[in-house]
C-alpha cells in the first residue's frame, strides 16, 4: 500500500472513532481522547472533515427534496434532516459543540447559503434546527 493510502485510512479511522465516541458519550469535547494532532494536524482540520461529510449528506437530502417536489418542502427537508441527525448523531453533536469556532461557523454559513440558493429555504428556520438553537448555540447562525 502507498503512504497516501495509509494516511487516508488513518484519517478515516480516526474520524470514525471520534464520531463514534461523541455519539456514545454525547460529549463533543471527547476529541482529546484521540490522536487528532498526529493524524490530522489540528482540531479545525477534523471539524472541517466532519463538516464535509455532514454537508454532503445534507446536500444529498436537499437534492431528494428538489427531485420529489413535495407540497411542503420545509417539512420535507426538516424531516430529512431529522433522519440525518439520527443516522449521524456523532457528527451533529460534534459540529453543534464546536459551532462557535470560526472554521465551523464559516462552513455552516456556506452550507446554509447553498441550501438557500437551491431550495429558497433557510436552514436556521427549519423547526428541527430552530428547536436546537437555544440549547447548543445555533448550529446555523441565525443572523443573515
TIMI-2910 file (N, C-alpha, C, CB; in pm, 1 decimal, decimal comma, always signed):
<rs>
+----------+----------+----------+----------+----------+----------+----------+----------+----------+----------+----------+----------+------+
!      n_x !      n_y !      n_z !     ca_x !     ca_y !     ca_z !      c_x !      c_y !      c_z !     cb_x !     cb_y !     cb_z ! resn !
+----------+----------+----------+----------+----------+----------+----------+----------+----------+----------+----------+----------+------+
!    +83,2 !   -118,0 !     +0,0 !     +0,0 !     +0,0 !     +0,0 !    +88,1 !   +125,0 !     +0,0 !    -94,9 !     -0,5 !   +121,3 !  Unk !
!    +36,2 !   +229,4 !    -56,8 !   +110,8 !   +354,2 !    -63,5 !    +97,0 !   +432,6 !    +66,9 !    +62,7 !   +438,9 !   -181,9 !  Unk !
!   +187,0 !   +525,9 !    +85,9 !   +182,1 !   +611,4 !   +204,3 !    +54,3 !   +695,5 !   +203,9 !   +306,5 !   +702,7 !   +210,5 !  Unk !
!    +11,6 !   +739,0 !    +86,4 !   -110,4 !   +818,3 !    +75,6 !   -232,0 !   +737,0 !   +117,4 !   -128,3 !   +869,9 !    -67,1 !  Unk !
!   -236,9 !   +612,3 !    +71,8 !   -348,0 !   +524,7 !   +109,0 !   -349,6 !   +502,7 !   +260,0 !   -337,9 !   +389,5 !    +35,1 !  Unk !
!   -234,2 !   +476,3 !   +317,1 !   -225,7 !   +453,8 !   +461,6 !   -269,6 !   +577,8 !   +538,8 !    -82,7 !   +414,8 !   +501,5 !  Unk !
!   -227,3 !   +694,8 !   +495,4 !   -266,5 !   +818,6 !   +562,3 !   -417,5 !   +840,6 !   +552,2 !   -191,2 !   +938,3 !   +501,7 !  Unk !
!   -473,0 !   +811,4 !   +436,7 !   -617,3 !   +826,3 !   +418,2 !   -693,4 !   +730,7 !   +508,6 !   -655,6 !   +802,0 !   +271,9 !  Unk !
!   -646,8 !   +607,4 !   +518,5 !   -710,4 !   +509,9 !   +608,4 !   -702,1 !   +555,1 !   +753,6 !   -644,8 !   +371,9 !   +593,0 !  Unk !
!   -587,6 !   +606,4 !   +794,9 !   -572,0 !   +655,0 !   +933,2 !   -668,8 !   +769,8 !   +959,7 !   -425,6 !   +700,9 !   +959,7 !  Unk !
!   -678,5 !   +861,2 !   +864,5 !   -771,8 !   +973,9 !   +880,0 !   -915,6 !   +924,1 !   +892,4 !   -759,7 !  +1071,0 !   +760,4 !  Unk !
!   -954,1 !   +834,4 !   +804,1 !  -1090,5 !   +782,0 !   +805,9 !  -1119,8 !   +710,9 !   +937,7 !  -1112,6 !   +686,3 !   +688,0 !  Unk !
!  -1027,5 !   +627,6 !   +980,6 !  -1046,7 !   +554,8 !  +1107,3 !  -1055,4 !   +649,3 !  +1225,7 !   -933,0 !   +455,6 !  +1129,5 !  Unk !
!   -970,0 !   +752,1 !  +1226,7 !   -973,1 !   +848,5 !  +1336,1 !  -1106,5 !   +922,0 !  +1338,8 !   -857,4 !   +948,4 !  +1323,2 !  Unk !
!  -1150,1 !   +971,1 !  +1225,0 !  -1276,5 !  +1044,2 !  +1220,0 !  -1391,1 !   +955,5 !  +1264,4 !  -1302,6 !  +1097,6 !  +1079,0 !  Unk !
!  -1393,3 !   +832,1 !  +1217,9 !  -1497,5 !   +738,2 !  +1258,9 !  -1493,0 !   +713,8 !  +1408,9 !  -1482,8 !   +605,8 !  +1183,8 !  Unk !
!  -1374,2 !   +695,4 !  +1464,6 !  -1360,6 !   +671,4 !  +1608,7 !  -1407,7 !   +791,9 !  +1689,8 !  -1214,8 !   +638,6 !  +1643,9 !  Unk !
!  -1371,5 !   +911,6 !  +1645,0 !  -1415,2 !  +1033,4 !  +1714,4 !  -1566,8 !  +1043,4 !  +1710,8 !  -1351,5 !  +1159,4 !  +1650,7 !  Unk !
!  -1626,2 !  +1024,1 !  +1594,3 !  -1771,8 !  +1035,5 !  +1582,1 !  -1843,7 !   +929,6 !  +1664,3 !  -1813,6 !  +1024,5 !  +1436,2 !  Unk !
!  -1790,6 !   +808,5 !  +1666,3 !  -1850,0 !   +703,2 !  +1749,4 !  -1841,1 !   +738,9 !  +1897,2 !  -1780,5 !   +568,6 !  +1723,7 !  Unk !
!  -1725,9 !   +793,2 !  +1938,4 !  -1705,6 !   +832,5 !  +2077,6 !  -1799,6 !   +946,4 !  +2116,5 !  -1559,8 !   +874,0 !  +2100,6 !  Unk !
!  -1811,4 !  +1044,7 !  +2030,4 !  -1901,7 !  +1157,3 !  +2057,6 !  -2045,9 !  +1107,9 !  +2065,6 !  -1888,1 !  +1266,6 !  +1948,1 !  Unk !
!  -2085,8 !  +1021,4 !  +1974,7 !  -2222,5 !   +967,8 !  +1975,6 !  -2248,6 !   +886,6 !  +2102,4 !  -2247,0 !   +880,4 !  +1851,1 !  Unk !
!  -2151,8 !   +807,0 !  +2143,6 !  -2169,1 !   +721,4 !  +2261,7 !  -2175,4 !   +802,1 !  +2390,9 !  -2055,6 !   +620,4 !  +2270,1 !  Unk !
!  -2097,0 !   +908,2 !  +2399,1 !  -2090,3 !   +986,4 !  +2523,2 !  -2182,0 !  +1107,5 !  +2522,3 !  -1949,0 !  +1031,5 !  +2547,8 !  Unk !
!  -2216,6 !  +1155,9 !  +2404,0 !  -2292,8 !  +1278,5 !  +2393,5 !  -2208,5 !  +1401,4 !  +2423,4 !  -2410,6 !  +1273,6 !  +2486,2 !  Unk !
!  -2077,9 !  +1384,6 !  +2428,9 !  -1986,3 !  +1491,1 !  +2468,3 !  -1891,2 !  +1524,3 !  +2353,7 !  -1906,8 !  +1450,5 !  +2594,0 !  Unk !
!  -1908,4 !  +1641,5 !  +2290,6 !  -1821,7 !  +1677,2 !  +2178,4 !  -1678,3 !  +1709,3 !  +2219,2 !  -1879,4 !  +1794,4 !  +2106,2 !  Unk !
!  -1651,4 !  +1721,1 !  +2347,3 !  -1515,3 !  +1752,8 !  +2391,0 !  -1426,5 !  +1629,0 !  +2401,5 !  -1519,4 !  +1823,5 !  +2524,7 !  Unk !
!  -1480,8 !  +1510,4 !  +2375,6 !  -1400,6 !  +1388,5 !  +2388,6 !  -1297,3 !  +1373,2 !  +2278,3 !  -1490,4 !  +1268,1 !  +2389,3 !  Unk !
!  -1291,3 !  +1469,3 !  +2188,4 !  -1193,0 !  +1460,3 !  +2080,8 !  -1051,0 !  +1452,3 !  +2136,4 !  -1205,9 !  +1580,4 !  +1986,7 !  Unk !
!  -1031,0 !  +1501,0 !  +2258,6 !   -896,9 !  +1496,5 !  +2318,3 !   -848,7 !  +1353,2 !  +2343,1 !   -895,9 !  +1574,0 !  +2449,4 !  Unk !
!   -939,2 !  +1258,2 !  +2341,4 !   -902,2 !  +1117,4 !  +2362,3 !   -836,2 !  +1055,1 !  +2239,7 !  -1025,1 !  +1036,7 !  +2399,8 !  Unk !
!   -838,1 !  +1124,9 !  +2131,2 !   -792,0 !  +1070,1 !  +2004,8 !   -669,1 !  +1145,8 !  +1954,2 !   -904,1 !  +1074,9 !  +1900,9 !  Unk !
!   -586,1 !  +1079,1 !  +1874,7 !   -463,0 !  +1142,8 !  +1823,7 !   -489,3 !  +1236,6 !  +1705,4 !   -362,9 !  +1035,6 !  +1781,6 !  Unk !
!   -571,5 !  +1337,5 !  +1729,1 !   -610,3 !  +1430,0 !  +1623,5 !   -488,2 !  +1503,7 !  +1568,3 !   -714,1 !  +1530,2 !  +1675,9 !  Unk !
!   -405,8 !  +1556,5 !  +1656,9 !   -289,6 !  +1634,9 !  +1612,3 !   -194,6 !  +1550,9 !  +1528,5 !   -214,7 !  +1692,8 !  +1732,7 !  Unk !
!   -169,9 !  +1426,5 !  +1570,4 !    -76,1 !  +1341,3 !  +1495,9 !   -131,0 !  +1298,8 !  +1360,4 !    -42,0 !  +1217,9 !  +1577,5 !  Unk !
!   -261,7 !  +1279,6 !  +1353,3 !   -321,9 !  +1226,7 !  +1231,0 !   -368,8 !  +1335,8 !  +1135,4 !   -437,8 !  +1137,8 !  +1265,9 !  Unk !
!   -427,3 !  +1441,6 !  +1190,3 !   -487,5 !  +1545,2 !  +1106,1 !   -418,5 !  +1680,7 !  +1115,3 !   -631,1 !  +1561,4 !  +1142,5 !  Unk !
!   -345,5 !  +1702,8 !  +1218,9 !   -277,1 !  +1829,7 !  +1236,7 !   -337,6 !  +1915,8 !  +1345,5 !   -276,9 !  +1905,0 !  +1108,9 !  Unk !
!   -470,5 !  +1932,3 !  +1342,3 !   -535,2 !  +2012,1 !  +1446,4 !   -685,8 !  +1985,0 !  +1448,1 !   -507,9 !  +2162,7 !  +1424,4 !  Unk !
!   -751,9 !  +2040,7 !  +1548,5 !   -895,1 !  +2020,1 !  +1564,5 !   -974,2 !  +2079,1 !  +1448,6 !   -942,1 !  +2080,7 !  +1695,0 !  Unk !
!   -933,9 !  +2193,9 !  +1398,3 !  -1007,8 !  +2255,2 !  +1287,4 !  -1010,9 !  +2165,2 !  +1164,4 !   -946,0 !  +2389,8 !  +1251,0 !  Unk !
!   -902,4 !  +2095,3 !  +1137,3 !   -898,9 !  +2003,7 !  +1022,8 !   -998,2 !  +1890,0 !  +1044,1 !   -756,0 !  +1947,4 !  +1001,7 !  Unk !
!  -1004,9 !  +1837,7 !  +1166,1 !  -1103,8 !  +1734,3 !  +1198,8 !  -1244,6 !  +1789,0 !  +1177,7 !  -1086,1 !  +1685,1 !  +1345,1 !  Unk !
!  -1271,4 !  +1905,6 !  +1231,3 !  -1404,9 !  +1963,3 !  +1220,6 !  -1444,8 !  +1988,1 !  +1075,3 !  -1411,9 !  +2093,3 !  +1298,9 !  Unk !
!  -1350,9 !  +2034,0 !   +993,8 !  -1380,8 !  +2054,0 !   +851,9 !  -1407,7 !  +1921,7 !   +780,6 !  -1265,4 !  +2126,9 !   +783,6 !  Unk !
!  -1334,4 !  +1817,2 !   +816,8 !  -1358,0 !  +1685,6 !   +756,2 !  -1496,3 !  +1632,6 !   +794,3 !  -1248,8 !  +1585,4 !   +800,0 !  Unk !
!  -1533,4 !  +1650,0 !   +919,2 !  -1666,0 !  +1606,5 !   +964,2 !  -1773,2 !  +1692,0 !   +896,5 !  -1678,0 !  +1616,0 !  +1119,6 !  Unk !
!  -1749,0 !  +1821,1 !   +886,9 !  -1846,9 !  +1906,8 !   +820,5 !  -1862,2 !  +1869,1 !   +673,0 !  -1805,8 !  +2054,1 !   +833,3 !  Unk !
!  -1754,1 !  +1830,1 !   +610,1 !  -1762,8 !  +1787,1 !   +469,6 !  -1853,9 !  +1665,5 !   +456,9 !  -1622,1 !  +1754,5 !   +413,3 !  Unk !
!  -1839,3 !  +1569,4 !   +548,2 !  -1929,1 !  +1452,2 !   +547,4 !  -2072,1 !  +1496,8 !   +569,5 !  -1887,8 !  +1349,4 !   +656,1 !  Unk !
!  -2089,9 !  +1581,9 !   +671,1 !  -2223,2 !  +1627,7 !   +707,8 !  -2288,0 !  +1703,4 !   +592,9 !  -2217,1 !  +1715,8 !   +832,3 !  Unk !
!  -2216,9 !  +1798,3 !   +534,9 !  -2276,7 !  +1880,0 !   +430,6 !  -2307,3 !  +1797,6 !   +305,4 !  -2184,5 !  +1996,0 !   +395,7 !  Unk !
!  -2224,5 !  +1698,5 !   +276,2 !  -2253,9 !  +1609,2 !   +163,4 !  -2386,2 !  +1537,5 !   +186,4 !  -2140,1 !  +1506,3 !   +143,6 !  Unk !
!  -2407,1 !  +1491,2 !   +308,7 !  -2532,6 !  +1423,0 !   +341,5 !  -2650,9 !  +1519,0 !   +337,5 !  -2523,2 !  +1357,9 !   +479,5 !  Unk !
!  -2632,9 !  +1639,9 !   +387,0 !  -2740,3 !  +1740,1 !   +383,0 !  -2775,7 !  +1773,3 !   +238,4 !  -2698,5 !  +1868,7 !   +459,0 !  Unk !
!  -2674,4 !  +1796,2 !   +156,1 !  -2699,7 !  +1831,1 !    +15,9 !  -2766,7 !  +1716,8 !    -60,0 !  -2569,0 !  +1869,1 !    -53,0 !  Unk !
!  -2730,9 !  +1594,1 !    -27,0 !  -2797,3 !  +1479,6 !    -91,0 !  -2945,4 !  +1477,7 !    -55,4 !  -2730,4 !  +1346,4 !    -48,6 !  Unk !
!  -2976,0 !  +1506,1 !    +70,2 !  -3116,0 !  +1509,8 !   +111,7 !  -3188,4 !  +1629,1 !    +48,9 !  -3126,1 !  +1516,2 !   +264,9 !  Unk !
!  -3119,8 !  +1740,6 !    +36,4 !  -3181,1 !  +1856,1 !    -30,4 !  -3211,4 !  +1823,2 !   -176,2 !  -3088,6 !  +1979,7 !    -21,6 !  Unk !
!  -3120,2 !  +1751,2 !   -242,6 !  -3145,0 !  +1708,0 !   -380,3 !  -3268,3 !  +1618,5 !   -387,7 !  -3022,5 !  +1634,0 !   -436,4 !  Unk !
!  -3282,6 !  +1528,7 !   -291,4 !  -3401,0 !  +1442,3 !   -287,4 !  -3528,8 !  +1526,3 !   -276,4 !  -3391,7 !  +1343,2 !   -168,7 !  Unk !
!  -3524,0 !  +1629,0 !   -191,9 !  -3640,4 !  +1716,7 !   -177,0 !  -3669,2 !  +1788,5 !   -309,4 !  -3616,9 !  +1820,1 !    -62,9 !  Unk !
!  -3564,4 !  +1840,4 !   -374,1 !  -3583,5 !  +1908,1 !   -502,5 !  -3645,5 !  +1815,5 !   -606,4 !  -3450,6 !  +1962,0 !   -554,0 !  Unk !
!  -3596,8 !  +1693,9 !   -612,4 !  -3644,9 !  +1599,6 !   -714,1 !  -3785,7 !  +1550,3 !   -686,9 !  -3552,0 !  +1481,7 !   -723,0 !  Unk !
!  -3824,7 !  +1541,7 !   -559,4 !  -3956,6 !  +1487,6 !   -527,0 !  -4066,9 !  +1593,6 !   -533,9 !  -3954,0 !  +1425,8 !   -388,5 !  Unk !
!  -4031,5 !  +1720,9 !   -539,6 !  -4125,2 !  +1832,8 !   -547,1 !  -4240,7 !  +1813,6 !   -447,5 !  -4180,1 !  +1847,5 !   -691,1 !  Unk !
!  -4209,7 !  +1815,2 !   -318,6 !  -4314,7 !  +1793,9 !   -218,0 !  -4406,5 !  +1915,8 !   -205,3 !  -4251,8 !  +1761,8 !    -81,8 !  Unk !
!  -4525,6 !  +1892,7 !   -150,5 !  -4618,6 !  +2003,2 !   -126,8 !  -4561,4 !  +2100,6 !    -24,3 !  -4755,0 !  +1949,8 !    -79,0 !  Unk !
!  -4489,6 !  +2047,8 !    +72,7 !  -4431,3 !  +2130,6 !   +178,5 !  -4280,8 !  +2103,3 !   +186,3 !  -4500,2 !  +2102,2 !   +316,2 !  Unk !
!  -4199,6 !  +2175,3 !   +108,6 !  -4055,4 !  +2149,6 !   +106,6 !  -3988,0 !  +2174,8 !   +241,2 !  -3990,1 !  +2235,0 !     +1,5 !  Unk !
!  -4041,2 !  +2268,1 !   +320,2 !  -3983,8 !  +2293,5 !   +452,5 !  -3998,3 !  +2170,3 !   +539,5 !  -4051,1 !  +2414,9 !   +519,7 !  Unk !
!  -4117,2 !  +2114,2 !   +541,9 !  -4140,8 !  +1993,8 !   +622,3 !  -4060,0 !  +1875,8 !   +568,9 !  -4290,7 !  +1958,7 !   +623,9 !  Unk !
!  -4050,6 !  +1864,4 !   +438,0 !  -3975,3 !  +1753,4 !   +378,4 !  -3827,1 !  +1761,8 !   +414,2 !  -3992,5 !  +1752,9 !   +225,7 !  Unk !
!  -3769,4 !  +1880,9 !   +405,5 !  -3628,3 !  +1895,0 !   +439,9 !  -3606,9 !  +1878,4 !   +589,6 !  -3575,3 !  +2030,8 !   +393,8 !  Unk !
!  -3696,6 !  +1933,5 !   +670,4 !  -3684,9 !  +1916,6 !   +816,1 !  -3689,7 !  +1769,1 !   +853,6 !  -3797,2 !  +1993,2 !   +889,1 !  Unk !
!  -3778,3 !  +1694,1 !   +789,3 !  -3788,1 !  +1550,8 !   +815,6 !  -3661,1 !  +1478,1 !   +772,9 !  -3909,2 !  +1491,6 !   +743,3 !  Unk !
!  -3608,8 !  +1514,8 !   +656,7 !  -3486,0 !  +1451,8 !   +607,5 !  -3368,3 !  +1481,3 !   +700,1 !  -3454,4 !  +1500,0 !   +465,1 !  Unk !
!  -3360,6 !  +1603,9 !   +751,3 !  -3251,2 !  +1638,5 !   +842,3 !  -3267,2 !  +1571,5 !   +978,3 !  -3243,2 !  +1789,6 !   +859,9 !  Unk !
!  -3390,8 !  +1551,2 !  +1019,6 !  -3415,2 !  +1477,4 !  +1143,7 !  -3364,4 !  +1333,6 !  +1129,4 !  -3566,8 !  +1478,5 !  +1179,8 !  Unk !
!  -3391,5 !  +1272,2 !  +1016,2 !  -3341,2 !  +1137,1 !   +989,4 !  -3188,3 !  +1136,8 !   +984,8 !  -3398,9 !  +1083,1 !   +856,3 !  Unk !
!  -3130,3 !  +1240,3 !   +928,4 !  -2984,5 !  +1251,5 !   +922,4 !  -2925,1 !  +1265,5 !  +1062,9 !  -2943,4 !  +1371,8 !   +835,2 !  Unk !
!  -2990,3 !  +1343,6 !  +1147,7 !  -2946,0 !  +1355,2 !  +1287,1 !  -2937,9 !  +1218,1 !  +1353,1 !  -3041,1 !  +1446,4 !  +1366,4 !  Unk !
!  -3038,8 !  +1136,0 !  +1327,7 !  -3042,5 !  +1002,1 !  +1387,1 !  -2937,0 !   +911,1 !  +1325,6 !  -3181,2 !   +940,0 !  +1369,7 !  Unk !
!  -2910,2 !   +927,7 !  +1196,6 !  -2813,3 !   +842,3 !  +1128,2 !  -2668,7 !   +879,6 !  +1161,6 !  -2834,7 !   +850,0 !   +978,3 !  Unk !
!  -2643,2 !  +1008,3 !  +1185,2 !  -2507,0 !  +1055,9 !  +1212,3 !  -2503,9 !  +1140,2 !  +1340,4 !  -2453,5 !  +1138,4 !  +1092,4 !  Unk !
!  -2541,5 !  +1080,8 !  +1453,3 !  -2550,6 !  +1162,1 !  +1575,1 !  -2417,3 !  +1220,6 !  +1620,3 !  -2607,6 !  +1079,6 !  +1686,2 !  Unk !
!  -2310,0 !  +1148,4 !  +1601,4 !  -2179,3 !  +1199,3 !  +1642,5 !  -2140,1 !  +1323,1 !  +1565,0 !  -2073,8 !  +1092,9 !  +1625,1 !  Unk !
!  -2168,0 !  +1324,2 !  +1435,2 !  -2133,6 !  +1439,7 !  +1352,3 !  -2211,9 !  +1562,0 !  +1397,1 !  -2160,8 !  +1410,5 !  +1203,8 !  Unk !
!  -2339,2 !  +1542,8 !  +1416,7 !  -2422,8 !  +1656,7 !  +1457,4 !  -2378,5 !  +1710,7 !  +1593,1 !  -2571,6 !  +1615,6 !  +1462,7 !  Unk !
!  -2355,0 !  +1621,1 !  +1689,6 !  -2311,3 !  +1664,4 !  +1822,7 !  -2176,5 !  +1735,0 !  +1818,2 !  -2303,3 !  +1545,1 !  +1916,7 !  Unk !
!  -2084,5 !  +1682,2 !  +1739,9 !  -1951,8 !  +1742,4 !  +1730,6 !  -1960,2 !  +1882,3 !  +1669,4 !  -1858,0 !  +1653,1 !  +1647,4 !  Unk !
!  -2035,2 !  +1895,5 !  +1562,1 !  -2048,7 !  +2025,8 !  +1497,3 !  -2125,5 !  +2124,4 !  +1585,7 !  -2119,2 !  +2010,6 !  +1362,3 !  Unk !
!  -2230,4 !  +2077,2 !  +1651,5 !  -2304,0 !  +2163,6 !  +1744,2 !  -2212,8 !  +2211,5 !  +1856,7 !  -2425,8 !  +2089,3 !  +1802,5 !  Unk !
!  -2132,5 !  +2120,2 !  +1909,5 !  -2046,5 !  +2152,5 !  +2022,2 !  -1933,8 !  +2247,8 !  +1989,1 !  -1989,7 !  +2028,7 !  +2077,5 !  Unk !
!  -1902,2 !  +2260,1 !  +1861,4 !  -1794,4 !  +2349,5 !  +1818,3 !  -1844,1 !  +2455,9 !  +1721,5 !  -1682,5 !  +2269,6 !  +1753,4 !  Unk !
!  -1972,2 !  +2485,5 !  +1726,0 !  -2034,6 !  +2578,6 !  +1632,2 !  -1976,3 !  +2719,0 !  +1638,9 !  -2181,9 !  +2585,1 !  +1658,1 !  Unk !
!  -1921,7 !  +2756,3 !  +1751,9 !  -1867,1 !  +2891,7 !  +1766,9 !  -1726,2 !  +2906,5 !  +1709,8 !  -1865,8 !  +2930,1 !  +1912,7 !  Unk !
!  -1661,2 !  +2796,0 !  +1676,7 !  -1527,4 !  +2806,1 !  +1616,9 !  -1541,9 !  +2868,7 !  +1478,1 !  -1457,2 !  +2664,6 !  +1608,3 !  Unk !
!  -1457,5 !  +2964,3 !  +1444,2 !  -1471,2 !  +3034,0 !  +1315,9 !  -1473,8 !  +2940,8 !  +1194,9 !  -1358,8 !  +3131,6 !  +1300,0 !  Unk !
!  -1393,8 !  +2837,0 !  +1195,2 !  -1387,9 !  +2747,8 !  +1079,7 !  -1520,9 !  +2672,3 !  +1062,5 !  -1270,9 !  +2647,9 !  +1095,1 !  Unk !
!  -1584,4 !  +2634,9 !  +1172,6 !  -1712,9 !  +2565,4 !  +1165,8 !  -1823,0 !  +2663,3 !  +1126,7 !  -1746,1 !  +2498,0 !  +1301,2 !  Unk !
!  -1822,6 !  +2780,2 !  +1187,9 !  -1924,3 !  +2880,2 !  +1155,0 !  -1919,7 !  +2916,6 !  +1007,0 !  -1905,4 !  +3006,1 !  +1240,5 !  Unk !
!  -1800,4 !  +2933,3 !   +952,5 !  -1787,3 !  +2966,8 !   +810,3 !  -1838,1 !  +2852,7 !   +721,6 !  -1640,6 !  +2998,8 !   +776,3 !  Unk !
!  -1804,8 !  +2730,2 !   +755,7 !  -1850,9 !  +2614,7 !   +677,2 !  -2002,6 !  +2602,5 !   +684,8 !  -1784,3 !  +2484,4 !   +727,4 !  Unk !
!  -2058,4 !  +2625,2 !   +800,9 !  -2203,1 !  +2616,8 !   +817,2 !  -2272,9 !  +2727,4 !   +737,8 !  -2241,0 !  +2625,9 !   +966,1 !  Unk !
!  -2214,3 !  +2845,7 !   +739,3 !  -2272,5 !  +2955,3 !   +661,3 !  -2270,2 !  +2924,5 !   +511,6 !  -2197,1 !  +3085,9 !   +688,9 !  Unk !
!  -2162,0 !  +2863,6 !   +464,0 !  -2155,5 !  +2826,7 !   +321,2 !  -2265,3 !  +2725,9 !   +287,3 !  -2015,9 !  +2767,6 !   +285,8 !  Unk !
!  -2285,5 !  +2627,4 !   +374,0 !  -2390,2 !  +2527,8 !   +350,1 !  -2527,0 !  +2592,9 !   +355,2 !  -2381,9 !  +2413,9 !   +452,9 !  Unk !
!  -2547,7 !  +2680,3 !   +449,5 !  -2676,1 !  +2749,6 !   +461,4 !  -2706,2 !  +2829,6 !   +335,4 !  -2676,4 !  +2842,1 !   +584,0 !  Unk !
!  -2605,4 !  +2901,8 !   +282,7 !  -2625,3 !  +2978,9 !   +159,4 !  -2656,1 !  +2887,6 !    +41,4 !  -2501,3 !  +3063,6 !   +128,8 !  Unk !
!  -2590,9 !  +2774,8 !    +37,3 !  -2614,3 !  +2679,6 !    -73,6 !  -2757,1 !  +2626,6 !    -70,6 !  -2514,5 !  +2561,6 !    -66,2 !  Unk !
!  -2804,7 !  +2591,2 !    +47,3 !  -2942,6 !  +2542,1 !    +59,7 !  -3041,0 !  +2654,0 !    +25,3 !  -2969,6 !  +2488,4 !   +203,5 !  Unk !
!  -3010,3 !  +2774,1 !    +68,8 !  -3099,0 !  +2887,2 !    +36,2 !  -3104,6 !  +2907,0 !   -115,3 !  -3050,3 !  +3018,0 !   +106,1 !  Unk !
!  -2990,5 !  +2897,7 !   -182,3 !  -2986,7 !  +2915,2 !   -328,0 !  -3059,7 !  +2802,2 !   -399,4 !  -2841,8 !  +2922,6 !   -377,1 !  Unk !
!  -3043,1 !  +2679,1 !   -351,1 !  -3103,1 !  +2563,7 !   -418,2 !  -3252,1 !  +2548,6 !   -390,1 !  -3031,7 !  +2438,2 !   -376,5 !  Unk !
!  -3292,6 !  +2568,4 !   -265,6 !  -3430,4 !  +2541,3 !   -225,3 !  -3508,5 !  +2664,8 !   -182,1 !  -3430,6 !  +2442,8 !   -114,4 !  Unk !
!  -3440,6 !  +2778,6 !   -175,5 !  -3502,4 !  +2900,7 !   -124,7 !  -3557,6 !  +2877,6 !    +16,5 !  -3614,9 !  +2948,0 !   -219,7 !  Unk !
!  -3481,9 !  +2800,7 !    +94,7 !  -3516,3 !  +2773,6 !   +234,6 !  -3398,9 !  +2814,2 !   +321,3 !  -3552,4 !  +2623,1 !   +256,6 !  Unk !
!  -3430,3 !  +2859,1 !   +441,1 !  -3326,1 !  +2892,4 !   +536,9 !  -3318,2 !  +2780,7 !   +639,3 !  -3353,3 !  +3029,6 !   +605,3 !  Unk !
!  -3203,6 !  +2712,9 !   +643,2 !  -3187,2 !  +2602,2 !   +737,4 !  -3211,8 !  +2645,3 !   +881,6 !  -3048,0 !  +2543,2 !   +724,7 !  Unk !
!  -3178,8 !  +2767,1 !   +915,6 !  -3198,0 !  +2815,0 !  +1052,6 !  -3345,6 !  +2827,6 !  +1088,4 !  -3129,2 !  +2949,3 !  +1071,2 !  Unk !
!  -3431,8 !  +2831,1 !   +989,3 !  -3574,0 !  +2845,8 !  +1015,2 !  -3649,6 !  +2713,8 !  +1015,9 !  -3633,9 !  +2936,4 !   +913,7 !  Unk !
!  -3580,3 !  +2603,9 !   +988,0 !  -3646,5 !  +2474,6 !   +994,6 !  -3679,6 !  +2443,0 !  +1140,0 !  -3557,8 !  +2363,4 !   +932,6 !  Unk !
!  -3796,8 !  +2388,8 !  +1166,5 !  -3837,0 !  +2363,1 !  +1304,9 !  -3736,7 !  +2278,7 !  +1383,4 !  -3970,4 !  +2294,9 !  +1306,3 !  Unk !
!  -3681,8 !  +2174,6 !  +1323,4 !  -3590,3 !  +2087,2 !  +1397,4 !  -3460,3 !  +2158,5 !  +1431,8 !  -3560,2 !  +1961,3 !  +1316,6 !  Unk !
!  -3415,2 !  +2248,9 !  +1346,7 !  -3292,5 !  +2323,9 !  +1372,0 !  -3319,4 !  +2433,7 !  +1473,4 !  -3236,3 !  +2383,5 !  +1241,3 !  Unk !
!  -3428,2 !  +2506,8 !  +1454,7 !  -3461,9 !  +2617,5 !  +1543,6 !  -3479,1 !  +2568,0 !  +1686,7 !  -3589,7 !  +2687,7 !  +1495,9 !  Unk !
!  -3534,8 !  +2448,4 !  +1703,7 !  -3555,4 !  +2394,5 !  +1838,0 !  -3423,7 !  +2369,8 !  +1909,5 !  -3635,2 !  +2265,5 !  +1831,2 !  Unk !
!  -3315,7 !  +2339,6 !  +1835,3 !  -3186,3 !  +2311,7 !  +1896,9 !  -3105,3 !  +2437,3 !  +1926,2 !  -3106,7 !  +2220,9 !  +1808,2 !  Unk !
!  -3135,2 !  +2543,4 !  +1856,0 !  -3050,6 !  +2662,4 !  +1864,5 !  -3033,0 !  +2715,8 !  +2005,4 !  -3107,1 !  +2769,9 !  +1778,9 !  Unk !
!  -3138,2 !  +2734,2 !  +2086,3 !  -3117,2 !  +2790,5 !  +2219,5 !  -3037,2 !  +2697,1 !  +2311,3 !  -3251,0 !  +2822,1 !  +2283,2 !  Unk !
!  -3043,2 !  +2568,4 !  +2286,2 !  -2977,2 !  +2473,3 !  +2374,1 !  -2828,1 !  +2466,9 !  +2350,2 !  -3037,0 !  +2337,1 !  +2356,7 !  Unk !
!  -2786,8 !  +2456,0 !  +2227,2 !  -2645,4 !  +2434,0 !  +2196,1 !  -2578,9 !  +2553,0 !  +2130,6 !  -2630,9 !  +2315,2 !  +2107,4 !  Unk !
!  -2648,4 !  +2662,4 !  +2115,9 !  -2590,0 !  +2772,4 !  +2038,7 !  -2604,6 !  +2736,8 !  +1892,9 !  -2439,4 !  +2798,0 !  +2076,5 !  Unk !
!  -2668,1 !  +2815,9 !  +1817,2 !  -2716,2 !  +2786,0 !  +1683,8 !  -2618,8 !  +2704,5 !  +1598,4 !  -2747,9 !  +2912,7 !  +1614,4 !  Unk !
!  -2669,1 !  +2591,4 !  +1549,9 !  -2588,0 !  +2511,8 !  +1458,0 !  -2565,3 !  +2592,6 !  +1331,5 !  -2656,1 !  +2375,0 !  +1425,5 !  Unk !
!  -2668,5 !  +2662,0 !  +1291,0 !  -2655,2 !  +2760,2 !  +1183,4 !  -2679,8 !  +2894,8 !  +1248,8 !  -2756,0 !  +2732,9 !  +1062,5 !  Unk !
!  -2590,0 !  +2987,2 !  +1225,5 !  -2610,4 !  +3119,4 !  +1284,4 !  -2740,1 !  +3177,9 !  +1232,2 !  -2491,5 !  +3213,6 !  +1253,2 !  Unk !
!  -2815,1 !  +3236,2 !  +1321,7 !  -2947,2 !  +3285,0 !  +1285,4 !  -2943,1 !  +3418,9 !  +1214,2 !  -3032,5 !  +3296,0 !  +1407,4 !  Unk !
!  -2837,1 !  +3492,5 !  +1225,3 !  -2828,8 !  +3623,1 !  +1158,9 !  -2802,3 !  +3604,2 !  +1008,9 !  -2717,0 !  +3710,5 !  +1223,4 !  Unk !
!  -2864,3 !  +3688,5 !   +929,6 !  -2841,4 !  +3699,6 !   +786,0 !  -2820,7 !  +3576,0 !   +718,6 !  -2731,7 !  +3781,2 !   +758,9 !  Unk !
+----------+----------+----------+----------+----------+----------+----------+----------+----------+----------+----------+----------+------+
</rs>
